[in-house]
């Protein structure tokens, strides 16, 4: 086999990753007249009404998993030829972290729950950044909501048959002392109404969205921030570019070692990209792994000791509510449009009804309830030379107190509404909301600048220590990125790069 060629490339600014942090960064750099290259390991997944872009839960295939020969969904025994699918399951010790792999990052697969934490809960999760909250609330959170077109489910949609399970959850949760609410989502509800009217094939209204929404109307990062960035002519997005290592060269320039791959993972070309400014936005596991590797291999000297620390799972737990007494309907509409807060919990927590594409199994009715909250960011990443990768270790004690409270709330719902609650993560803990690994204060400053390293930035969830105030993290990651890149444009553009 002929070795892949090595291409040298020079760029003013490079962004690794195209999710919430990467999308915000790319757009604001472009608007500051900075030519920017965005490196994304995954593919583009264009979609629209009645598209067949993504696989469905019932016919899961190679499109669901990142270069894996089998399904990443527990209990689904399917095998296929490895492909650059949309989700990578990063297996650690005590926790599996599920990560997006696509242009637009995890925004393609997430339900879209765009929750803003209260100031108190934000401070409890990210105490070092408590002084930023008022600015975030005044302009950064609103900016993201506007960019993503965030709204809650209309009354007319919630009243329909596919949303019986959502109404049932809200009613029963309210009877247990929880405070129900409607979840803000980046969705054009006219597409959902189109499904209800029979104009589009059902995907929202059957919650068949875990691997991406085939109908249009989801305001993911690829069709919002990234599309606007590319429209400036200043941003180039390079899909199927896998970053293997980063280093600092003798001239104090950042060097990115990249494999351009095909959809089977075979390397087509090796690239050595030199840049003055490097923005790490590969998601908490991706960004952390790159920096832990760089330190262990001596590629970047004097990285802060805090790199690889203060990781958390945002308190994620997925429960199955089996055979409730009320009418959950024959299908469960999505995305996850209703939730409930516990105003009296000693640890902040939130419960969300996340409609399931599989609503009946073995003659039983199934509903999915997700819980999350504030945790101790006790996870660590250490380098494994045999794998040439960083490996996560998560102690179960770090979220044990929160999980006990979530379990008690789940049991109360079952007691009030009938049926049985089952913790689906009890034997195999996993998270969709990885946070930390390169924490603010210890590894980066409040604007994402890596301490002691000019021109190196972290603007994704890796800098948030473990949880985001009993909310799923997307809105806060993007708002912090907006706040940070504004400061970087003011202070660093034209001076450092």
Secondary structure, DSSP 8 states (H G I E B T S, - for coil): -----EEEEEEEEEEE--SHHHHHHHHHHHHTT--EEEE-SSB-----TT---S--GGG--GGGBBS-SB-SSTT---B----B-SEEEEE-BS-EEEEE-BTTGGGGTS--------HHHHHHH-GGGGGGHHHIIIIIHHHHHHHHT-B---HHHHTSGGGHHHHHHHHHHHHTT-EEEE--B-B-HHHHHHHHTTSS-SSTTTT--TT--SSS-B--GGGTHHHHHHHTTSEEEESSEEEEEEEE-TTS-EEEEEEEE-TTS-EEEEEEEEEEEEEE-SHHHHHHHHHHHHHHTTSSTT--TTTTEEEE-TT-EEEEEES-SS---SS---S--EEEE-TT-SS-EEEEE---S--EETTEEEEEEEEEE-----BEEEEETTTTEEEEE--GGGGHHHHHHHHHHHHHHHHHH-SEEEETTSSS-EES--EEES-BTTTB-TT-BBTT-TTEEE-SGGGS-S--SSS-SHHHHHHHHHHHHHHHHHHTTTTT-
